[in-house]
Amino acid sequence: MIDILLSTYNGEKYIEELLESLDNQTYKNFNVIVRDDGSTDRTLEIIKKYKDTHCLSIYILSDNLGNLGSTLSFEALMRNSKADYFMFCDQDDYWCEQKIEISLKRMHELESSLGEKTPCAVFTDLYVVDEKLNIINDSLFIYYSSNQLAITKYDLKNQTELDKIKLEKDDDNESYFYSNRGIIAANDSFVVYPYIYKKQIDIYAVKDFKLVKRINDGKHYPEIIANDIEDITYHYLNVYAGKKYFYALYVGHKEDDNFLGRTLEVYDYEGNPIIKYTFDIIPFYFVVDEENGYIYATNAHYEDYLLRYKL
């Protein structure tokens, strides 16, 4: 048995299409567990009507926890799942007919090779579509090779490299100390590349991989001396690309006693600064729930905790 975990919030526009796509799955042995996160539109009404008029197995949680935000809402769904497997589902998804069947087959293959006691997860490819299900981006994957200083756009379905951004490498440095070394984050429209060893952020368009905007302080930064850890000034160490803004974690000093003093810089995709945040407990790795206004993060010094910050 599989549980499809669905958290909803004001999703009346697409929720019926999603339920139809679940109803049309080739694999049928599953339940849909729904937790509504405080919708004020017709989302729940549409789900209840679909449940009453179709054979799709739908269970609606009533936990009286109110609006938790998407992350904690899915966590509540996981706690209520008793199935052997579960799958996450977003309210604006539209699932291809064989999604569950193919995912379960792959899970069984992993269990056969690794053993049933080994935790496994299956990640599926996707199409980016418009409201009429016309394909905008077909099976797109963007990845970064820090050794090659290259950002690649790849068509997973056709196994074809579509485009590549190559940054200049230092002649005599180890890859870890490349002056142009950075980190990336991307959404459906933009790739964001903040640099580790200089105060610069490049914004590229996903469509043509052209530079849209460069944010920098106008300073010239010398090449990094390999293994000279004490004299290296670190700038950006992490980044998250939301739908509306991107969030870059900035250091701006050497690895000394103040190394944990960091600022979260927020920009729009035209490169305009929006706001800066400082923290008493800094986020190391983080995601941003823009819809509900929260940051969820981890910090190695508080490894037993999931941190939540209100924007």
C-alpha positions as CSV (number, residue, x, y, z in Angstrom):
1,M,0.0,0.0,0.0
2,I,1.1,3.6,-0.8
3,D,0.0,6.8,0.8
4,I,0.0,9.9,-1.3
5,L,0.6,12.8,1.1
6,L,-1.1,16.0,-0.1
7,S,-0.9,19.3,1.8
8,T,-3.2,22.0,0.5
9,Y,-3.6,25.8,1.0
10,N,-5.9,28.0,-1.2
11,G,-5.4,25.6,-4.2
12,E,-8.8,25.7,-5.7
13,K,-7.5,26.7,-9.2
14,Y,-5.7,23.3,-9.9
15,I,-6.8,20.9,-7.2
16,E,-9.5,19.1,-9.2
17,E,-7.0,18.5,-12.1
18,L,-4.6,17.0,-9.7
19,L,-7.2,14.6,-8.3
20,E,-8.1,13.6,-11.8
21,S,-4.5,12.8,-12.6
22,L,-4.3,10.7,-9.4
23,D,-7.5,8.9,-10.3
24,N,-6.0,8.1,-13.7
25,Q,-2.9,6.3,-12.4
26,T,-2.2,2.9,-13.8
27,Y,-1.3,1.7,-10.3
28,K,-4.4,1.7,-8.1
29,N,-3.4,0.4,-4.7
30,F,-3.0,3.7,-2.9
31,N,-4.7,6.2,-0.6
32,V,-4.6,10.0,-0.8
33,I,-4.2,11.6,2.6
34,V,-5.0,15.3,2.6
35,R,-4.2,17.9,5.2
36,D,-5.6,21.4,4.5
37,D,-3.4,24.1,6.0
38,G,-6.2,26.7,6.6
39,S,-7.5,27.4,3.1
40,T,-10.0,30.3,2.8
41,D,-11.1,29.4,-0.7
42,R,-13.0,26.4,-2.0
43,T,-10.1,23.9,-1.9
44,L,-11.7,21.6,0.8
45,E,-15.1,21.9,-0.8
46,I,-13.7,20.7,-4.1
47,I,-11.8,17.8,-2.5
48,K,-14.9,16.6,-0.5
49,K,-17.1,16.7,-3.6
50,Y,-14.5,14.7,-5.6
51,K,-14.3,12.2,-2.8
52,D,-18.1,11.8,-2.8
53,T,-18.5,11.5,-6.5
54,H,-15.4,9.4,-7.5
55,C,-13.8,6.1,-6.5
56,L,-10.5,7.7,-5.6
57,S,-9.6,6.8,-2.0
58,I,-9.3,10.1,-0.1
59,Y,-8.8,10.6,3.6
60,I,-9.0,14.2,5.0
61,L,-7.1,14.8,8.3
62,S,-8.8,17.0,10.9
63,D,-6.1,17.8,13.4
64,N,-7.1,21.3,14.5
65,L,-3.4,22.4,14.2
66,G,-4.2,25.4,12.0
67,N,-1.8,26.9,9.6
68,L,1.6,25.3,10.0
69,G,3.2,26.2,6.7
70,S,4.0,23.6,4.0
71,T,7.0,21.9,5.7
72,L,5.3,21.2,9.0
73,S,2.1,20.3,7.3
74,F,3.9,17.6,5.3
75,E,5.5,16.5,8.5
76,A,2.1,16.1,10.1
77,L,1.0,14.0,7.1
78,M,4.0,11.7,7.5
79,R,3.2,11.1,11.1
80,N,-0.3,10.0,10.1
81,S,0.9,7.6,7.3
82,K,0.9,3.9,8.1
83,A,1.6,2.6,4.6
84,D,4.7,0.8,3.5
85,Y,5.6,3.7,1.2
86,F,4.5,7.3,0.8
87,M,4.9,9.9,-1.9
88,F,4.7,13.7,-1.6
89,C,2.2,15.6,-3.8
90,D,1.8,19.3,-4.4
91,Q,-1.6,20.8,-5.0
92,D,-0.6,22.2,-8.4
93,D,0.9,19.0,-9.6
94,Y,-0.4,17.0,-12.5
95,W,0.9,13.4,-12.4
96,C,1.7,11.4,-15.5
97,E,-0.4,8.2,-15.6
98,Q,2.5,5.8,-14.8
99,K,4.2,8.0,-12.1
100,I,3.3,5.7,-9.2
101,E,3.8,2.5,-11.1
102,I,7.3,3.5,-12.3
103,S,8.3,4.9,-8.9
104,L,7.3,1.8,-7.1
105,K,9.1,-0.4,-9.6
106,R,12.3,1.6,-9.1
107,M,11.9,1.4,-5.3
108,H,11.6,-2.4,-5.5
109,E,14.8,-2.5,-7.6
110,L,16.7,-0.5,-5.0
111,E,15.4,-2.7,-2.2
112,S,16.5,-5.8,-4.1
113,S,20.1,-4.5,-4.5
114,L,20.5,-2.7,-1.2
115,G,18.3,-4.7,1.1
116,E,14.9,-3.8,2.5
117,K,16.3,-2.4,5.7
118,T,18.3,0.2,3.9
119,P,16.4,3.6,3.7
120,C,15.7,4.5,0.0
121,A,14.1,7.4,-1.8
122,V,13.1,7.7,-5.4
123,F,13.2,11.1,-7.2
124,T,11.2,11.6,-10.4
125,D,11.8,13.8,-13.4
126,L,9.2,16.5,-14.3
127,Y,7.9,18.8,-17.0
128,V,7.3,22.5,-16.3
129,V,3.9,23.3,-17.9
130,D,1.5,26.2,-18.1
131,E,-2.1,26.3,-16.8
132,K,-3.2,24.4,-19.9
133,L,-0.5,21.7,-19.5
134,N,1.5,22.9,-22.4
135,I,5.2,22.1,-21.8
136,I,7.4,25.1,-21.0
137,N,10.5,23.2,-20.1
138,D,10.9,19.6,-21.0
139,S,12.8,17.3,-18.6
140,L,15.3,19.9,-17.5
141,F,18.2,19.4,-15.1
142,I,20.8,22.1,-14.1
143,Y,23.9,21.1,-12.3
144,Y,27.3,22.6,-11.3
145,S,30.7,21.0,-11.4
146,S,33.0,22.9,-9.0
147,N,36.1,21.1,-10.4
148,Q,35.4,22.3,-13.9
149,L,33.7,25.6,-12.9
150,A,30.9,24.8,-15.3
151,I,27.1,25.1,-15.0
152,T,25.3,22.7,-17.3
153,K,21.7,22.6,-18.6
154,Y,20.8,19.0,-19.4
155,D,17.8,17.3,-21.0
156,L,17.3,14.2,-18.9
157,K,14.6,12.7,-21.2
158,N,16.8,12.8,-24.4
159,Q,20.1,12.6,-22.5
160,T,21.4,15.7,-24.3
161,E,23.5,18.6,-23.0
162,L,21.6,21.8,-24.0
163,D,23.9,24.5,-22.8
164,K,26.9,25.2,-20.6
165,I,28.4,28.2,-18.7
166,K,32.2,27.9,-18.3
167,L,33.9,30.2,-15.8
168,E,37.6,30.9,-15.9
169,K,39.9,28.6,-13.9
170,D,43.1,29.7,-12.2
171,D,46.2,28.2,-13.9
172,D,48.0,26.8,-10.9
173,N,45.3,26.3,-8.2
174,E,43.6,23.3,-6.8
175,S,39.9,23.4,-7.7
176,Y,38.8,24.1,-4.1
177,F,40.8,27.4,-4.3
178,Y,39.7,28.6,-7.7
179,S,39.0,32.3,-7.5
180,N,35.8,31.9,-9.4
181,R,34.5,29.0,-7.3
182,G,30.9,29.5,-6.2
183,I,27.6,27.8,-5.4
184,I,24.4,27.7,-7.4
185,A,20.6,27.7,-6.9
186,A,18.0,27.7,-9.6
187,N,14.2,28.0,-10.1
188,D,12.3,27.6,-13.4
189,S,13.5,30.9,-14.8
190,F,16.8,31.8,-13.3
191,V,20.2,30.4,-12.2
192,V,21.9,32.3,-9.3
193,Y,25.7,32.0,-8.8
194,P,27.2,33.6,-5.8
195,Y,31.0,33.5,-5.5
196,I,32.8,32.1,-2.4
197,Y,36.0,34.2,-2.6
198,K,34.6,37.6,-3.8
199,K,31.5,39.7,-3.3
200,Q,29.8,38.9,-6.5
201,I,26.6,37.3,-7.6
202,D,25.8,36.4,-11.2
203,I,22.2,35.9,-12.4
204,Y,21.5,33.8,-15.6
205,A,18.3,33.2,-17.5
206,V,17.4,29.4,-17.7
207,K,16.0,29.9,-21.1
208,D,19.2,30.9,-23.0
209,F,21.8,30.8,-20.2
210,K,22.7,34.4,-20.8
211,L,23.9,36.7,-18.0
212,V,21.0,38.8,-16.8
213,K,22.6,40.7,-14.0
214,R,25.9,40.9,-12.1
215,I,25.9,42.2,-8.5
216,N,29.3,43.1,-7.1
217,D,31.2,45.7,-5.1
218,G,33.5,46.8,-7.9
219,K,36.6,45.6,-6.1
220,H,39.4,43.6,-7.7
221,Y,40.1,40.3,-5.8
222,P,43.5,38.6,-6.2
223,E,43.8,34.9,-6.9
224,I,43.5,32.7,-3.9
225,I,46.7,31.1,-2.6
226,A,46.1,27.3,-2.3
227,N,46.0,26.0,1.3
228,D,46.5,29.5,2.7
229,I,43.4,29.1,4.9
230,E,44.2,31.8,7.5
231,D,44.3,34.6,4.9
232,I,41.2,33.7,2.8
233,T,38.2,36.0,3.1
234,Y,35.0,34.1,2.5
235,H,32.0,35.8,1.0
236,Y,29.0,33.6,0.0
237,L,28.5,30.1,1.5
238,N,24.9,29.2,0.6
239,V,22.0,30.3,-1.6
240,Y,18.4,29.5,-2.1
241,A,16.3,30.5,-5.2
242,G,12.7,31.1,-4.4
243,K,10.0,32.1,-6.9
244,K,10.0,35.8,-6.0
245,Y,13.5,36.4,-4.5
246,F,16.8,34.6,-3.9
247,Y,18.5,34.4,-0.5
248,A,22.3,34.5,-0.2
249,L,24.2,33.7,3.0
250,Y,27.1,36.2,3.3
251,V,30.2,36.0,5.5
252,G,32.6,38.8,4.4
253,H,35.6,37.9,6.7
254,K,38.2,35.3,7.4
255,E,37.8,32.1,9.3
256,D,38.4,33.6,12.7
257,D,36.4,33.8,16.0
258,N,33.7,35.8,14.2
259,F,33.3,33.3,11.3
260,L,29.8,32.4,12.4
261,G,28.7,36.1,12.1
262,R,26.7,35.9,8.8
263,T,24.0,37.9,7.0
264,L,21.2,36.7,4.8
265,E,20.9,39.0,1.8
266,V,17.7,39.0,-0.2
267,Y,17.5,40.1,-3.8
268,D,14.9,40.1,-6.6
269,Y,15.9,38.6,-9.9
270,E,16.7,42.0,-11.4
271,G,19.4,42.3,-8.8
272,N,17.7,44.8,-6.6
273,P,18.4,44.4,-2.8
274,I,15.3,43.8,-0.8
275,I,16.3,43.2,2.8
276,K,19.1,41.8,5.0
277,Y,18.6,39.5,8.0
278,T,21.0,38.7,10.9
279,F,20.6,35.8,13.3
280,D,21.4,34.8,16.9
281,I,21.6,31.2,15.6
282,I,22.6,31.2,12.0
283,P,21.2,28.9,9.3
284,F,23.8,26.7,7.7
285,Y,21.5,24.9,5.2
286,F,18.1,26.3,4.6
287,V,15.0,26.5,2.5
288,V,12.5,29.4,2.3
289,D,8.8,29.1,2.4
290,E,7.9,32.4,0.7
291,E,4.2,31.7,0.7
292,N,4.0,31.5,4.5
293,G,7.0,33.7,5.3
294,Y,9.3,31.2,7.1
295,I,12.9,30.0,6.8
296,Y,13.6,26.3,7.8
297,A,17.2,25.5,8.5
298,T,19.8,23.3,10.2
299,N,22.8,24.3,12.2
300,A,25.6,21.8,13.0
301,H,25.8,23.1,16.6
302,Y,22.1,22.3,17.1
303,E,21.9,19.0,15.2
304,D,18.9,17.7,17.0
305,Y,16.7,20.7,16.0
306,L,15.0,22.0,12.9
307,L,15.2,25.8,13.1
308,R,12.4,28.0,11.9
309,Y,12.7,31.8,11.4
310,K,9.9,34.2,10.7
311,L,10.6,36.5,7.8
